[in-house]
Amino acid sequence: MKRVAIIGGGAAGMMAASAAAVGEPGCEVTLFEKNAYLGAKVIISGGGRCNVTSGIFDVDRLLENYPRGAKFLMSAMFRFPPDKVIEWFEDHGVRMKIEEDLRAFPVSNNGKDVVCALEKDLRAKGIRILFGADVKSVRKENGVFLIEAKAADCGVSDGDVKKYEADFVVITTGGNAYRHTGSTGDGYAFAKSLGHTITKLAPSLSSLIVFDKWLASVAGVSFAKAGLTLASFDGKRFFERTGAMVITHGGVSGPAVFAVSAMAAYESFGKEKPMVLTINFFPDETAEDLEKRFQKLGAGHGKKRLVNLLDLLLPKSFCDVFVGILKFNPDLQAAGISKEQRKKIVDMLQHFKIQIVGRGAGSEFVTAGGVDLSEVHSHSMESKLCPGLFFAGEILDIDGFTGGFNLQASWACGKLAGDSIAKRMNE
Ligand SMILES: Cc1cc2nc3c(=O)[nH]c(=O)nc-3n(C[C@H](O)[C@H](O)[C@H](O)COP(=O)(O)OP(=O)(O)OC[C@H]3O[C@@H](n4cnc5c(N)ncnc54)[C@H](O)[C@@H]3O)c2cc1C
């Protein structure tokens, strides 16, 4: 009887276990999870609503949302794309919906339903789930994997640590963001001990800290669509994304900010070496069109003060700050705005600059970097260096933007790893 060990009961691990269990009849699949329950991160994802996947069904378009790992993901994604993921959850009793911004959620808006469906499936397939099973090491000796886990209810007892043997191992311990969920990066050490390289790790999908103190006075102001360009400290690299953003007490946040932070995950910057974020509040308009619109507005409201005129274009509370930065006379009336002043206003509406001096500490959603993809077969998720060893999920050097792309990568890689093991057992 073949024994499969899956280390880490998150998104990738649960999906890998489910797929592996349809292999050889009587095969033994064991899922090791250090927490007392499965899918801690899945439950809190999407603010508890769990953005399960994306509504982008075209795989080529889908892959544009991964700053790292897109090419490697191709095989897994074609086999288990978002529409199949949605179908999988619907077949397992979780009704799904796709929202206007193409993010897919359970209709219940409850991430627990996603985890419950997976756990029910694992139990129905007779998978052994070991809770509180904190894996300490994974080795391979004489063709067999040896797993040592603290307090695991399995194998032969050796003091506090128990030993377990397996023919196949899938490491799905995730990254090291939001460490209180159990994802503390343990798998990087396991992968290294089995001969793998871990690429440089960095926080990805984080909020950004802003130098300018005035920002706090407009915390909470949001923009549904802003064009962002983040320039590296030396001004040589530019990271661009259009989308929603929000001003916070210490900086900026929201989907478009997360995306540029992901693209700039490996940039080094700080107070001494700030990056510059340029915001275009009107990304769909040319400067000429915006200037004409602004001129027309001014002509129609000649007596309005500049700050009240801007009110018609920008969130109200943001206008005072905007005019303050322009350093124009606050009593300037629309009719008195010169051509030169109008040009300056329009330029600032489309090139509003703020200095970025840091990433929101501990605010990142995922870890960039991980197991070097050149050491893993993309068509199976099996290690090229250690036969029988598989990887799936955030432990790999793969990360996506917000919008369901990270969970989608975990489901797809987990399914492919499990399917590959099931196939190998049937051979
Ligand atoms: C706050 C937040 C919100 C997010 N929202 C979304 C979202 O809405 N949509 C989206 O696509 N992505 C979202 N993400 C990202 C997404 O949740 C992760 O990328 C995804 O969960 C990674 O799946 P994984 O299975 O690789 O790892 P994880 O889900 O992190 O699971 C790893 C599991 O391994 C276990 N483990 C670790 N070490 C050991 C060990 N030594 N022994 C035993 N078990 C171990 C952990 O306890 C954990 O349960 C969010 C992330 C965060 C932090």
The ligand as an SDF file (V2000), in Angstrom:
LIG
                    3D

 53 58  0  0  0  0  0  0  0  0999 V2000
   -5.3430   38.2050    5.1640 C   0  0  0  0  0  0  0  0  0  0  0  0
   -5.1990   37.4740    3.8570 C   0  0  0  0  0  0  0  0  0  0  0  0
   -6.2310   37.4950    2.9470 C   0  0  0  0  0  0  0  0  0  0  0  0
   -6.0950   36.8290    1.7320 C   0  0  0  0  0  0  0  0  0  0  0  0
   -7.1350   36.8470    0.8690 N   0  0  0  0  0  0  0  0  0  0  0  0
   -7.0290   36.1590   -0.2950 C   0  0  0  0  0  0  0  0  0  0  0  0
   -8.1410   36.0560   -1.1710 C   0  0  0  0  0  0  0  0  0  0  0  0
   -9.2360   36.5270   -0.8620 O   0  0  0  0  0  0  0  0  0  0  0  0
   -7.9610   35.4090   -2.3540 N   0  0  0  0  0  0  0  0  0  0  0  0
   -6.7680   34.8380   -2.7010 C   0  0  0  0  0  0  0  0  0  0  0  0
   -6.6560   34.2810   -3.7890 O   0  0  0  0  0  0  0  0  0  0  0  0
   -5.7230   34.8640   -1.8470 N   0  0  0  0  0  0  0  0  0  0  0  0
   -5.8340   35.4800   -0.6630 C   0  0  0  0  0  0  0  0  0  0  0  0
   -4.7820   35.4850    0.2070 N   0  0  0  0  0  0  0  0  0  0  0  0
   -3.5900   34.6780   -0.1150 C   0  0  0  0  0  0  0  0  0  0  0  0
   -3.9320   33.1920    0.0670 C   0  0  0  0  0  0  0  0  0  0  0  0
   -4.6730   33.0160    1.2570 O   0  0  0  0  0  0  0  0  0  0  0  0
   -2.6670   32.3270    0.1340 C   0  0  0  0  0  0  0  0  0  0  0  0
   -1.8380   32.6070   -0.9640 O   0  0  0  0  0  0  0  0  0  0  0  0
   -3.0320   30.8440    0.1230 C   0  0  0  0  0  0  0  0  0  0  0  0
   -3.8180   30.5400    1.2560 O   0  0  0  0  0  0  0  0  0  0  0  0
   -1.7870   29.9760    0.1280 C   0  0  0  0  0  0  0  0  0  0  0  0
   -2.2070   28.6350    0.2190 O   0  0  0  0  0  0  0  0  0  0  0  0
   -1.2040   27.5100    0.6890 P   0  0  0  0  0  0  0  0  0  0  0  0
   -2.0000   26.2760    0.7930 O   0  0  0  0  0  0  0  0  0  0  0  0
   -0.0020   27.5100   -0.1680 O   0  0  0  0  0  0  0  0  0  0  0  0
   -0.7090   27.9660    2.1210 O   0  0  0  0  0  0  0  0  0  0  0  0
   -1.5450   28.2800    3.4420 P   0  0  0  0  0  0  0  0  0  0  0  0
   -2.9560   28.5580    3.1400 O   0  0  0  0  0  0  0  0  0  0  0  0
   -0.7490   29.3270    4.1300 O   0  0  0  0  0  0  0  0  0  0  0  0
   -1.5020   26.9170    4.2430 O   0  0  0  0  0  0  0  0  0  0  0  0
   -0.3390   26.3760    4.7960 C   0  0  0  0  0  0  0  0  0  0  0  0
   -0.7470   25.4460    5.9170 C   0  0  0  0  0  0  0  0  0  0  0  0
    0.4010   24.7060    6.3320 O   0  0  0  0  0  0  0  0  0  0  0  0
    0.3800   24.6070    7.7380 C   0  0  0  0  0  0  0  0  0  0  0  0
    1.7630   24.3940    8.1810 N   0  0  0  0  0  0  0  0  0  0  0  0
    2.8030   25.2500    8.0660 C   0  0  0  0  0  0  0  0  0  0  0  0
    3.9090   24.6970    8.5830 N   0  0  0  0  0  0  0  0  0  0  0  0
    3.5590   23.4790    9.0490 C   0  0  0  0  0  0  0  0  0  0  0  0
    4.2640   22.4390    9.7110 C   0  0  0  0  0  0  0  0  0  0  0  0
    5.5620   22.5530   10.0240 N   0  0  0  0  0  0  0  0  0  0  0  0
    3.5910   21.3020   10.0540 N   0  0  0  0  0  0  0  0  0  0  0  0
    2.2720   21.1760    9.7660 C   0  0  0  0  0  0  0  0  0  0  0  0
    1.5500   22.1260    9.1690 N   0  0  0  0  0  0  0  0  0  0  0  0
    2.1930   23.2630    8.7990 C   0  0  0  0  0  0  0  0  0  0  0  0
   -0.1980   25.9350    8.1930 C   0  0  0  0  0  0  0  0  0  0  0  0
   -0.7180   25.8450    9.5070 O   0  0  0  0  0  0  0  0  0  0  0  0
   -1.2690   26.1870    7.1370 C   0  0  0  0  0  0  0  0  0  0  0  0
   -2.5110   25.6570    7.5170 O   0  0  0  0  0  0  0  0  0  0  0  0
   -4.8910   36.1300    1.4300 C   0  0  0  0  0  0  0  0  0  0  0  0
   -3.8550   36.1010    2.3700 C   0  0  0  0  0  0  0  0  0  0  0  0
   -4.0050   36.7550    3.5740 C   0  0  0  0  0  0  0  0  0  0  0  0
   -2.8980   36.6870    4.5730 C   0  0  0  0  0  0  0  0  0  0  0  0
  1  2  1  0
  2  3  1  0
  2 52  2  0
  3  4  2  0
  4  5  1  0
  4 50  1  0
  5  6  2  0
  6  7  1  0
  6 13  1  0
  7  8  2  0
  7  9  1  0
  9 10  1  0
 10 11  2  0
 10 12  1  0
 12 13  2  0
 13 14  1  0
 14 15  1  0
 14 50  1  0
 15 16  1  0
 16 17  1  0
 16 18  1  0
 18 19  1  0
 18 20  1  0
 20 21  1  0
 20 22  1  0
 22 23  1  0
 23 24  1  0
 24 25  2  0
 24 26  1  0
 24 27  1  0
 27 28  1  0
 28 29  2  0
 28 30  1  0
 28 31  1  0
 31 32  1  0
 32 33  1  0
 33 34  1  0
 33 48  1  0
 34 35  1  0
 35 36  1  0
 35 46  1  0
 36 37  1  0
 36 45  1  0
 37 38  2  0
 38 39  1  0
 39 40  1  0
 39 45  2  0
 40 41  1  0
 40 42  2  0
 42 43  1  0
 43 44  2  0
 44 45  1  0
 46 47  1  0
 46 48  1  0
 48 49  1  0
 50 51  2  0
 51 52  1  0
 52 53  1  0
M  END
$$$$
